[in-house]
Amino acid sequence: MTDERNNKMDQSTDEKMVLRTVFLPASIDKLLKGIAFDENKSKSELIRQYISQGLEERSPS
């Protein structure tokens, strides 16, 4: 990774990151690509955001 990408990741969270590999349907990847472009974010950033939102919704209040 370039220093610029590492810095961007460092700014997004203070928490240590772990690498997970997932297979996505091509249609979902295409949607993510479009949203990432529109919001000027990486697909990884969006995936982390959507997973966090889903986990928050699932957690009992």
N, C-alpha and C positions, 0 to 999 in steps of 0.2 A: 504494500500500500504506500501511497505517497504521503508525505508529511501533512499535506493539506487535508487529505481524507482522514488521517489519524486525528488531527486537530478537531475536525468536525465531529467525529465520534466522541472525543473527549468532552466536547461542549454539550453534547446531547444528554449525557448522563455521567454521574460520578461513580456509578456502580460498575464493577468489573463485568466485562462481557464474556460470554462463552459462545462458541460456534456450534450451531445446529444446522443440519442439512435437511431440507424438506422438499418434497416434490409437489409442485402445484400444477393444476390443469393449465394448459396454455391460455385458455380464456381468462382465467384469473390473473395470470401474469400480464396479459395484454391490458387488462383494466388497471392493474397496479402501475404499469408503465405510463399510461395516460394520466393518471392521478398524480404520479410523481412529477411528471413534466409540468402539469398545470400548477402544482403547489411548490415547485422548485425544491423537491425533497428527493432523497434516494428511496428506492423500493425497500431497502432494508429498514430505513427509518419508518416508513409507513407500516411495514409488517410488524415492527416492534410496537408502534402506536396502536394498531388494530388488535394485537394480542392483549396488550394492557387493558384496552377498553373492554374487550370480551371477558377478561378475568375479573375486572371490577364489577361488571354487570352480573357475573355469576356468584360473586362473593356475597354471603349473607350480611345484611346490614346490622 
